Amino acid sequence: MASVILFPAIDLKEGQCVRLVEGEMSSATVFNDDPTAQAQAFAAQGFEYLHVVDLDGAFAGAPMNALAVEGILANIKIPVQLGGGIREMRTISRWLDKGISRVIIGTAAVRDPTLVREAARLYPGRIAVGIDAKDGFVAVEGWARRTHVSAQDLGRSFEDAGVAAIVYTDISRDGVLKGLNIEATLALADALSIPVIASGGLASLADIERLLQPDCKKLAGAITGRALYDGRLDPAEALALIRQSRQASTNEG
């Protein structure tokens, strides 16, 4: 990878854009009651890819914010990856047919790994696995239940499946602005050939600078949420740094 892709996050709860602290639904802060307008703002700022999560769907096990997602798809041109409540092939097919570029399978990757393999076979390049971990172990069902499966073991189990990416979230960092867990994310990336996207805790321009260091070139991207919404991360500055890094890499090549 010449440089990371920075994914702005839209987390949907009851049709609104919210951010949680460590995945707790009771901690939700509403940042925008119009997800479509928020998505349009991110696209206008120059972001190349959008990360959307149906939080209610993650808990319910089925899509719960479909109207909000469809509104986003109808009003922006940049690609969208979507996670939350995607646990059946018909849900995967429906979202991909509606224009989602990539679906993220989380809970079902633990409970029904055959689904991931079949989906990756049917939709090459459009299936990602979400690995949400605390203290190294995977959590499922909207992070409400922790398993005894390690993040690295789960990732390795899909090495030959044709998965497009792993979205790795450190739950203990999510929404608390402590900075990305680069050490754990790189350890996972080192253990896998599947591209890894970092998530959870991105707090400032310093995180972007860290992601652009040579040892992070193996990472496919990073997701940013609360830092964008509360102004700690200036999108113009962050995207300018990434463009500069890409240009430098191109010149070197």
Backbone as a ProteinNet text record, in pm:
[ID]
protein_1_A
[PRIMARY]
MASVILFPAIDLKEGQCVRLVEGEMSSATVFNDDPTAQAQAFAAQGFEYLHVVDLDGAFAGAPMNALAVEGILANIKIPVQLGGGIREMRTISRWLDKGISRVIIGTAAVRDPTLVREAARLYPGRIAVGIDAKDGFVAVEGWARRTHVSAQDLGRSFEDAGVAAIVYTDISRDGVLKGLNIEATLALADALSIPVIASGGLASLADIERLLQPDCKKLAGAITGRALYDGRLDPAEALALIRQSRQASTNEG
[TERTIARY]
83.6	0	87.1	56.2	129.6	91.6	-33.2	-80	-212.4	-251.5	-378.3	-496.2	-613	-739.5	-799.8	-842.1	-905.2	-1056.9	-1120.1	-1264.3	-1336.1	-1416.4	-1500	-1616	-1651.7	-1753.2	-1886.8	-1992	-2128.1	-2188.2	-2208.4	-2270.7	-2417.4	-2506.2	-2648.9	-2721.2	-2793.5	-2880.2	-3012.3	-3119	-3252.3	-3254.4	-3181.8	-3183	-3096.1	-3018.4	-2932	-2785.5	-2696.7	-2552.5	-2510.1	-2453.8	-2412.3	-2269.2	-2209.9	-2084.1	-2101.4	-2044.2	-2049.7	-1913.8	-1911.1	-1786.5	-1772	-1666.8	-1637.3	-1757	-1834.4	-1942.6	-2067.4	-2076.9	-2194.1	-2305.2	-2418.5	-2529.5	-2581.2	-2571.2	-2620	-2533.7	-2415.8	-2323.3	-2339.1	-2440.4	-2451.7	-2467.6	-2387.3	-2399.2	-2443.5	-2551.9	-2600.6	-2521.2	-2460.8	-2384.2	-2456.5	-2547.2	-2623.5	-2749.7	-2864.9	-2988.9	-3022.8	-2930.9	-2950.8	-2829.8	-2832.5	-2717	-2681.4	-2782.5	-2754.1	-2672.5	-2713.1	-2639.4	-2497.1	-2480.1	-2346.5	-2260.2	-2317.8	-2243.6	-2205.1	-2296.1	-2266.1	-2154.1	-2154.3	-2048.4	-1913.2	-1908.3	-1782	-1733.3	-1825.4	-1786.9	-1734.8	-1800.1	-1758.3	-1621.8	-1587.1	-1457.3	-1343.4	-1376.9	-1273.8	-1244.7	-1321.4	-1300.8	-1335.8	-1263.8	-1276.2	-1363.8	-1395	-1465.5	-1535.4	-1656.7	-1734.1	-1755.8	-1745.3	-1767.3	-1896.5	-1994.1	-2123.5	-2151	-2203	-2238.1	-2382.3	-2460.3	-2596.2	-2586.5	-2576.7	-2558.3	-2678.6	-2798.2	-2916.9	-2917.4	-2875	-2868.5	-2769.9	-2658.3	-2557.7	-2615.2	-2701.2	-2763.3	-2880.5	-2957.5	-3077.2	-3045.9	-2931.7	-2896.5	-2957.4	-3012.5	-3072	-3072.3	-3076.8	-3074.7	-3189.2	-3155.5	-3254.5	-3256.3	-3155.8	-3147	-3138.2	-3216.4	-3208.2	-3243.5	-3344.4	-3383.5	-3271	-3202	-3090.6	-2977.1	-2946.1	-2838.8	-2876.6	-3001.9	-3046.1	-3041.9	-3074.3	-3064.7	-2922.6	-2827.1	-2686.1	-2645.3	-2680.7	-2642	-2698.1	-2818.4	-2883.6	-2825.6	-2744.2	-2703.1	-2552.8	-2471.9	-2327.6	-2273.3	-2158	-2098.6	-1978.7	-1923.9	-1808.5	-1854.7	-1767.1	-1805.6	-1833	-1917.9	-1959.1	-1936.6	-1871.2	-1867.6	-1962.2	-2033.6	-2140.2	-2127	-2140.2	-2144.9	-2261.1	-2290.6	-2395.8	-2518.4	-2536	-2654.6	-2653.9	-2537.2	-2527.5	-2488.3	-2588.4	-2563.9	-2626.6	-2683.8	-2743.7	-2704.5	-2699.5	-2660.8	-2759	-2887.7	-2983.8	-2962.3	-2917.4	-2886.2	-2764	-2663	-2542.1	-2578.3	-2652.9	-2689.4	-2772.3	-2865.9	-2953.5	-2873.6	-2780.5	-2702.6	-2609.3	-2546.7	-2456.9	-2535.4	-2654.9	-2739.5	-2786.1	-2802	-2848.1	-2736.9	-2612.9	-2504.6	-2396.4	-2408.8	-2298.4	-2177.5	-2061.8	-1941.9	-1883.3	-1893.8	-1833.6	-1912.6	-1949	-2016	-1914	-1937.7	-1849.6	-1925.9	-1873.7	-1937.5	-1861.2	-1929.8	-1865.9	-1907.2	-2021.7	-2069.1	-2075.9	-2128.2	-2142.5	-2007.9	-1901.9	-1769.2	-1725.8	-1774.1	-1745.3	-1844.7	-1972.4	-2079	-2101.9	-2076	-2106.6	-1999.1	-1876.4	-1766.5	-1791	-1874.4	-1907.7	-1975.4	-2054.3	-2120	-2016.3	-1911.8	-1806.5	-1740.8	-1709.1	-1641.2	-1728	-1854.9	-1945.2	-1966.9	-1982.6	-2002.3	-1879.5	-1760.6	-1636.7	-1620.7	-1669.3	-1663.7	-1760.5	-1880.7	-1982.9	-1955.6	-1895.8	-1875.2	-1728.7	-1639.6	-1496.7	-1465.9	-1385.9	-1344.2	-1445.1	-1559.4	-1665.8	-1705.8	-1628.4	-1659.1	-1542.6	-1571.7	-1471.6	-1518.3	-1423.7	-1454.8	-1424.7	-1520.6	-1499.9	-1454	-1335.9	-1283.7	-1278.9	-1370.6	-1380.1	-1329.4	-1223	-1157.4	-1132.3	-1135.4	-1098	-1001.6	-884.7	-779.2	-742.9	-753.4	-709.9	-814.5	-933	-1035.4	-1156.8	-1214.5	-1321.7	-1451.6	-1521.3	-1654.1	-1755.2	-1876.9	-1979.9	-2111.3	-2211.8	-2346.5	-2342.6	-2285.2	-2274.9	-2178.6	-2079.1	-1975.6	-2029.9	-2154.2	-2216.2	-2165	-2110.3	-2066.6	-1923.3	-1836.1	-1697.5	-1679.8	-1601.7	-1576.4	-1438.9	-1405.1	-1270.9	-1181.9	-1225.5	-1150.2	-1059	-931.4	-840.2	-855.8	-824.3	-834.4	-746.2	-625.7	-534.8	-584	-637.6	-688.4	-805.9	-894.3	-1008.3	-960.6	-866.7	-813.7	-749.3	-669.1	-600.1	-698.9	-813.7	-910.9	-968.7	-951.1	-1003	-892.9	-772.1	-659.2	-680.6	-749.3	-766.3	-906.6	-981.3	-1122.5	-1146.9	-1046.3	-1066.6	-1131	-1115.2	-1170.6	-1092.7	-1165.1	-1100.3	-1024	-1073.5	-1009.6	-1058	-978.2	-1016	-1029.1	-1144.2	-1160	-1139	-1025.8	-989.3	-1015.6	-1103.8	-1137.9	-1093.8	-1018	-986.2	-1099.3	-1185.5	-1305.3	-1269.7	-1162.5	-1126.1	-1082.9	-1047.9	-1008.3	-1123.5	-1229	-1331.9	-1408.5	-1407.4	-1483.7	-1421.9	-1301.5	-1242.2	-1122.1	-1086.9	-984.5	-849.1	-812.5	-681.5	-574.8	-615.1	-521.8	-541	-508.8	-519.3	-424.1	-464.6	-376	-291.4	-188.4	-104.3	-33.4	13.4	88.5	4.4	-118.1	-203.9	-246.9	-272.8	-316.2	-204.2	-83	30	59.4	40.7	61.7	-35	-159.3	-256.5	-218.1	-181.1	-141.7	-20.3	72.9	191.8	156.5	48.4	9.3	-72.6	-117.7	-209.4	-158.9	-209.8	-187.3	-305.2	-417.5	-536.5	-509.8	-543.1	-526	-605.6	-547	-609.9	-637.5	-758.6	-800.1	-808	-743.5	-739.4	-862.5	-915.3	-1033.3	-1029.9	-1082.9	-1095.7	-991.3	-1032.5	-946.5	-872.9	-884	-811.5	-851.3	-750.5	-779.6	-733.4	-630.8	-573.4	-486.7	-429.7	-339.1	-216.8	-181.3	-67.4	-91.8	-216.9	-249.2	-231.2	-269.2	-251.2	-102.1	-23.8	120.8	180	130.3	179.9	144.6	23.7	-20.7	59.5	124.1	200.5	347.6	384.9	521.8	544.3	669.2	697.2	642	644.2	598	448.1	373.8	228.5	185	280	242.4	163.4	175.8	100.5	-47.3	-84	-224.1	-299.6	-424.6	-504.2	-578.1	-590.1	-662.8	-690.4	-764.5	-802.6	-937.4	-1013.7	-1147.1	-1141.7	-1206.7	-1212.2	-1356.1	-1390.8	-1526.9	-1534.9	-1528.9	-1550.8	-1455.8	-1331.4	-1234.5	-1277.5	-1342.7	-1394.6	-1514.2	-1602	-1726.9	-1704.5	-1607	-1588.1	-1476.5	-1421.3	-1325.5	-1181.7	-1151.6	-1012	-926.2	-989.8	-918.3	-973.3	-886.1	-926	-918	-1031.7	-1029.1	-937.1	-931.8	-845.5	-698.7	-657.4	-518.3	-487.2	-578.8	-555.5	-544.6	-637.1	-635.1	-517.1	-474.6	-355.9	-231.4	-218.1	-104.5	-103	-219.3	-228.3	-192.7	-242.8	-209	-59.5	0.9	145.6	222.4	177.1	243.5	231.6	114.7	95.1	184.4	189.9	271.7	420.2	463.3	603.8	633.7	538.6	555.9	561.1	476.4	473.1	605.3	655.8	782.6	897.4	893.1	999.4	994.9	867.7	850.4	893.7
-120.2	0	125.2	215.6	341.5	429.3	420.1	502.5	447.5	488.6	441.5	515.1	452.1	518.5	557.2	680.9	726.3	720.6	636.7	614.8	694.9	795.6	858.9	765.2	759	664.4	731.9	665.2	701.6	581.8	594	489.3	525.5	435.2	463.4	399.4	482.2	435.1	510.7	435.7	494.4	605.9	580.6	673.6	796.1	803.7	919.5	877.9	975.2	952.7	968.3	863.3	869.4	818.3	841.3	776.7	716.8	597.8	528.2	535.7	502.4	486.9	339.2	276.7	135.3	46.5	88.3	4.5	1.4	85.1	84.5	169.3	105.8	179.6	290.4	270.4	371.4	497.1	487.3	601.4	684.8	654.4	717.2	868	938.1	1082.3	1107.7	1180.4	1212.2	1329.7	1309.2	1416.1	1476.3	1400.6	1453	1369.2	1434.1	1357.7	1335.9	1372	1353.7	1281.5	1148.2	1072.5	1105.8	1132.6	1166.2	1294.6	1396	1522.6	1501.9	1415.4	1389.1	1320.3	1223.6	1154.6	1251.1	1339	1438.1	1531.6	1566.7	1654.1	1584.7	1457.5	1383.4	1374.5	1347.8	1339.6	1473.9	1582.4	1716	1753.1	1698.1	1725.8	1652.9	1558.6	1491.6	1348.8	1293.2	1153.4	1063.2	952.6	865.1	743	717.3	593.5	618.6	564.5	586.9	455.2	460.8	344.5	365.8	277.4	290	165.2	186.8	75.5	92.5	-12.8	-18.5	-74.4	14.6	-29.4	-109	-62.2	-136.2	-274.6	-280.2	-407.8	-504.4	-450.9	-536.6	-607.6	-538.6	-599.2	-689.9	-648	-722.5	-844	-839.6	-949.4	-939	-821.9	-796.4	-646.5	-602.2	-458.1	-384.4	-270.6	-191.7	-45.6	-5.1	133.3	139.2	52.7	41.2	171.8	242.7	367.5	470.4	478.5	573	534.9	405.2	359.9	386.7	357.1	379.5	527.9	614.7	758	802.4	744.1	773.7	730.2	606.7	552.6	635.6	689.4	764.4	903.3	948.9	1089.4	1113.3	1007.2	1026.5	932.6	968.1	888.8	806.6	837.7	761	623.4	522.2	389	385.3	290.3	274	129.9	111.3	-21.7	-20.2	-132.1	-137.3	-260.6	-239.7	-350.2	-331.9	-439.1	-432.7	-512.5	-629.7	-710.8	-787	-804.5	-875.9	-1019.9	-1107.3	-1244.1	-1350.1	-1310.1	-1404.9	-1367.3	-1468.1	-1442.5	-1347.7	-1359.8	-1271.4	-1125.3	-1102.5	-965.3	-913.8	-998.1	-960.8	-925	-1013.8	-992.6	-865.9	-844.8	-728.4	-598.7	-591.2	-467.6	-445.5	-550.6	-534.7	-495	-550.8	-514.1	-368.5	-317.5	-179.9	-76.6	-123.7	-30.3	-21.1	-97.7	-103.9	-166.3	-104.9	-154.9	-277.4	-277.5	-386.8	-406	-528.6	-556.5	-612.8	-581.6	-626.9	-726.8	-847.5	-953.7	-969.9	-951.8	-958.6	-1080.6	-1073.7	-1184.8	-1314.8	-1310.1	-1431.6	-1492.1	-1410.7	-1465.7	-1564.3	-1543	-1635.3	-1750.6	-1716.8	-1815.9	-1899.3	-1842	-1909.1	-1878.5	-1927.5	-1894.7	-1940.4	-2042.8	-2088.9	-1978.1	-1894.7	-1782.4	-1687.5	-1657.6	-1568.3	-1627	-1756.1	-1820.7	-1821.6	-1853.3	-1857.8	-1718.6	-1619.1	-1481.7	-1431.2	-1461.1	-1417	-1483.9	-1606.3	-1675.8	-1612	-1579.8	-1524	-1377.7	-1304.3	-1160.1	-1124.2	-1165.5	-1139.9	-991.4	-958.7	-821.5	-737.1	-795.3	-714.8	-762.1	-854.5	-907.5	-880.7	-812.8	-790.5	-859.4	-887.9	-945.8	-841.8	-819.2	-729.7	-807.3	-775	-838.4	-731.1	-742.5	-647.6	-718.6	-665.2	-739.1	-653	-718.1	-655.6	-749.2	-694.1	-776.4	-893.4	-872.8	-973.7	-1075.6	-1074	-1173	-1108.4	-1182	-1129.4	-1115.1	-1003.6	-981.1	-978.4	-1026.4	-1036.4	-977.2	-978.6	-929.9	-786	-698.6	-559.1	-540.3	-627.1	-624.7	-662	-712.6	-744.3	-874.8	-961.8	-1092.9	-1119.2	-1150.7	-1180.8	-1330.6	-1368.8	-1509.4	-1549.1	-1676.1	-1724.5	-1736.8	-1673.8	-1677.4	-1555.9	-1578.4	-1464.9	-1398.5	-1270.4	-1195.3	-1257.2	-1296.2	-1352.2	-1487.2	-1571.1	-1701.5	-1684.6	-1590.2	-1567.4	-1518	-1424.4	-1375.1	-1485.5	-1567.9	-1676.8	-1775.7	-1792.7	-1891	-1852.4	-1724.7	-1680.3	-1650.2	-1694.5	-1663.6	-1712.8	-1825.9	-1882.8	-1859.9	-1767.8	-1751.6	-1645.7	-1564.1	-1458.6	-1334.3	-1314.1	-1195.3	-1072	-961.5	-840.8	-764.3	-766.4	-688.9	-737.7	-707	-723.6	-584.1	-555.5	-430.6	-464.8	-421.4	-458.3	-341.4	-364	-261.6	-303.6	-217.5	-236.3	-170.1	-251.3	-199.7	-103.6	-133	-49.1	90.8	106.6	238.5	312.1	239.2	297.5	408.7	525.9	638.7	713.2	672.6	737.3	825	830.7	923.8	903.5	777.1	746	720.1	723	689	544.9	517.2	380.8	286.5	160.5	58.3	4.5	79.6	44.4	-88.7	-111.8	-234	-358.4	-362.5	-479.8	-490.7	-376.2	-378.6	-429.5	-384.2	-431.6	-578.5	-622.2	-764.5	-851.2	-804.8	-878.8	-874.9	-756.1	-743.9	-830.2	-839.5	-922.8	-1071.1	-1109.3	-1250.4	-1293.4	-1195.1	-1224.2	-1170.5	-1228.9	-1170.7	-1083.6	-1094.3	-1013.8	-869.9	-769.5	-629.9	-599.6	-520.3	-486.3	-336.4	-301.3	-163.1	-140.2	-34.6	-4.7	74.5	42.9	112.9	119.6	230.7	243.7	335.5	457.4	545.5	653.7	658.7	761.7	899.5	975.3	1093.9	1225.9	1223.3	1350.2	1330.7	1440.3	1435.4	1348.7	1337.5	1252.4	1107.3	1062.1	925.7	910.7	1012.1	1007.2	1001.4	1084.9	1083.5	947.1	883.8	750.7	648.2	658.1	563.8	575.7	689.7	711.7	675.5	621.4	575.5	444.6	415.7	298.5	166.9	145.7	16.3	-2.7	105	95.4	83.1	76.5	69.1	-56.5	-158.8	-282	-265.5	-160.6	-138.3	-78.7	-123.3	-78.2	51.4	87.9	210	222.5	327.5	352	422	396.5	454.5	563	674.8	783.1	824.8	847.2	884.8	1006.9	984.4	1093.2	1210.7	1182.1	1291	1386.2	1332.3	1417.3	1498.3	1432.4	1497.4	1609.7	1591.3	1695.3	1794.2	1781.7	1880.7	1858.3	1746.6	1718.4	1686.3	1634.1	1601.6	1687.2	1769.5	1853.1	1769.3	1749.2	1661.7	1711.8	1843.1	1896.9	1866.7	1885.1	1856.5	1708	1624.5	1480.1	1431.3	1473.8	1429.7	1486.6	1607.3	1666.1	1583.7	1541.3	1457.2	1327	1267	1140.4	1161.7	1269.6	1298.8	1320.4	1393.5	1416.9	1285.6	1197.3	1068.3	986.6	988.2	915	971.2	1104.4	1167.5	1134.2	1137.1	1103.4	959.9	870.4	729.6	710.3	783.6	776.6	825.6	934.3	989.3	893.4	826.5	729.9	610.9	575.6	459.5	490
0	0	0	-91.6	-94.9	23.1	65.6	175.8	223.7	342	396.8	333.1	339.1	309.6	444	457	580.1	561.2	641.6	632	740.9	706.3	807.9	841.8	969.8	1015.1	1040.5	996.8	1034.6	1106.5	1236.3	1316.1	1336.1	1296.8	1295.4	1414	1486.8	1595.1	1584.8	1563.5	1549.9	1444.5	1334	1221.8	1237.4	1345.1	1368.5	1368.1	1342.4	1350.9	1496.5	1552.7	1692.5	1704.8	1820.4	1857.2	1995.6	2012	2140.2	2208.5	2336.3	2411.3	2445.4	2391.1	2411.7	2378.7	2277.8	2228.8	2313.5	2416	2502.8	2443.2	2412.6	2350.8	2442.6	2572.8	2667.1	2666.3	2602.8	2599.3	2472.2	2392.4	2260.2	2269.4	2189.3	2171.5	2028.2	2009.4	1875.5	1819.8	1701.6	1637.8	1518.3	1460	1347.8	1332.6	1321.7	1304.9	1157.7	1068.4	925.2	865.8	863.6	812.4	668.1	586.2	446.8	436.6	512.2	511.7	562.1	662.8	714.6	609.8	541.2	435.5	323.9	286.1	182.4	226.8	354.8	406.6	397.6	434.8	426.9	282.4	190.1	48.7	-0.6	40.8	-1.4	54.9	170.9	231.7	161.2	74.1	-4	36.1	128	165	47.6	36.3	-80.5	-55.9	69.7	105.1	237.4	255	376.2	450	582.4	668.3	745.9	726	791.6	875.4	997.2	1085.4	1132.3	1115.7	1168.9	1311.1	1409.6	1547.8	1596.9	1568.5	1610.6	1545.9	1420.7	1350.8	1414	1463.2	1527.3	1648.9	1722.9	1840.2	1802.1	1700.3	1661.8	1574.7	1505.7	1416.2	1278.9	1247.3	1115.7	1092.8	966.2	938.7	1008.6	1070	1143.1	1097.6	1021.6	974.8	823.3	757.6	611.9	541.2	588.8	522.4	526.3	640.4	652.6	557.8	551.3	461.6	316.1	280.1	142.3	106.3	202.6	179.1	150.6	224.1	200.2	59.6	24	-106.4	-221.7	-202.6	-309.8	-329.6	-234.1	-237.9	-238.8	-240	-252.7	-359.6	-413.3	-520.4	-474.3	-355.9	-308.7	-259.1	-264.9	-219.1	-69.1	-30.6	109.4	151.7	268.1	329.3	449	467.8	567.5	655.7	786.4	880.8	977	1052	1152.3	1113.4	1175.6	1150.8	1020.1	961	832	861.7	870.3	916.9	827.5	712.7	619.9	477.4	389.3	250.9	183.1	214.7	147.8	187.2	311.2	353.3	279.7	267.6	193.2	48.8	-15.6	-156	-173.1	-80.3	-91.1	-84.9	10.8	26.3	-92.8	-139.6	-254.4	-379.1	-394.7	-507.8	-499.5	-378.2	-359.3	-379.1	-387.5	-415.2	-309.8	-200	-103.4	-173.5	-157.2	-224.7	-155.2	-21.4	54.8	183.6	214.5	341.7	440.4	567.4	674.4	760.2	769.2	846.3	976.7	1089.8	1220.8	1299.6	1365.5	1448.5	1369.7	1248	1168.1	1129.2	1130	1099.7	1207.8	1329.4	1439.1	1440	1425.2	1439.4	1314.5	1197.1	1071.3	967.3	990.6	898.7	755.6	738.9	603.2	523.8	591.3	524.7	465.1	539.7	491.3	367.1	374.1	261.9	136	154.3	39.4	-18.6	70	23	-51.7	0.7	-65.3	-201	-212.8	-341.5	-441.9	-394.4	-482.3	-517.9	-422	-440.1	-414.3	-503.1	-480.8	-467	-366.6	-342.9	-269.2	-231.2	-171.4	-31.2	25	158.5	252.5	362.3	467.8	594.4	680.7	811.7	918.9	1005.7	1118.5	1239.6	1288.7	1410.3	1518.3	1612.4	1723.4	1848.2	1908.4	2015.8	2138.4	2252	2377.5	2448.2	2485.3	2545.5	2454.8	2324.2	2228.7	2188.8	2255.3	2226.3	2158.8	2067.1	1982.4	2061.1	2037.3	2093.4	1979.7	2007	1903.7	1954.5	1865.4	1899.1	1950.3	1866.7	1907.7	2024	2031.3	2135.8	2273.9	2277.6	2405.8	2464.5	2380.9	2427.4	2382.5	2479.2	2445.2	2427.3	2325.9	2298	2352.8	2331.1	2367.7	2243.8	2135.6	2009.8	2003.4	1975.6	1964.5	1828.1	1823.1	1698	1589.8	1626.5	1526.9	1476.3	1566.5	1522.7	1427.3	1457	1367.9	1232.3	1232.7	1106.4	1024.5	1089.8	1018.3	957.1	1022	971.8	836.3	796.9	667.8	566.8	594.7	506.5	364	349.4	215.6	161.3	221.2	185.5	78.1	48.5	-49.5	7.5	138.4	204.4	160.4	133.1	80.7	186.9	310.9	417.3	553.2	654.8	794.8	854.2	916.9	991.6	1138.8	1191.7	1329.4	1423.7	1520.7	1618.3	1757	1822.4	1963.2	2042.4	2101	2167.6	2280.3	2351.5	2465.9	2423.1	2293.8	2242.8	2174.1	2139.2	2053.6	2124.2	2063.2	2114.3	2230.1	2274.5	2391.7	2356.8	2226.8	2179	2246.3	2265.9	2325.4	2220.3	2094.7	1988.4	1944.9	1819	1767	1840.2	1851.8	1906.8	1791.8	1757.9	1643.4	1666.2	1788	1816.9	1787.7	1839.9	1818.8	1673.2	1608.3	1468.6	1378.7	1402.9	1323	1349.5	1473.8	1505.8	1426	1414.6	1334.4	1186.8	1138.3	997.7	965.8	1060.4	1040.3	1031.2	1101.3	1106	984.8	905.2	795.9	663.3	555.5	423.2	381.8	453.6	424.1	468	386.5	428.3	554.8	643.4	771.2	778.1	820	842.9	993.2	1040.6	1184.3	1225.4	1344	1393.4	1545.1	1598.5	1743.5	1803.2	1836.2	1913.2	1837.7	1705.4	1630.4	1684.5	1728.2	1808.6	1748.6	1663.1	1620.1	1496.5	1451	1336.7	1366.2	1493.4	1530.5	1490.4	1499.5	1456.8	1306.6	1230.8	1085.7	1053.2	1120.2	1097.8	1129.9	1236.6	1274.6	1166.9	1113.6	1011.4	882.4	862.6	740	754.2	871.2	891.1	814.7	778.9	694.7	748	879.9	931.6	917.3	891.1	875.6	730.4	638.9	497.8	465	548.7	525	558.6	632.7	667.7	549.3	532.3	418.5	446.6	573.2	604.2	752	785.8	924.7	926.3	1031	1045.8	1152.3	1123.5	1220.6	1243.2	1369.3	1402.6	1490.7	1621.7	1717	1695	1661	1642.5	1530.8	1428.1	1321.5	1368.7	1441.4	1482	1583	1671.6	1774.5	1740.6	1619	1571.8	1611.2	1674	1711.8	1589.7	1486.2	1362.8	1250.3	1192	1079.8	952.7	883.7	765.8	656	635.2	529.9	558.6	684.4	721.4	707.6	754.8	750	606	521.5	382.6	306.2	341.9	278.7	310.9	436	474.8	394.9	380.5	307.4	159.9	100.3	-40.3	-56.6	36.5	30.2	37.1	124.8	138.6	9.6	-49.7	-175.1	-285.8	-291.8	-396	-377.3	-252	-223.1	-261.8	-231.5	-266.7	-418.2	-489.9	-635.9	-694.7	-639.4	-687.5	-663.6	-548.2	-517.6	-610.6	-647.6	-736.7	-878.2
[MASK]
+++++++++++++++++++++++++++++++++++++++++++++++++++++++++++++++++++++++++++++++++++++++++++++++++++++++++++++++++++++++++++++++++++++++++++++++++++++++++++++++++++++++++++++++++++++++++++++++++++++++++++++++++++++++++++++++++++++++++++++++++++++++++++++

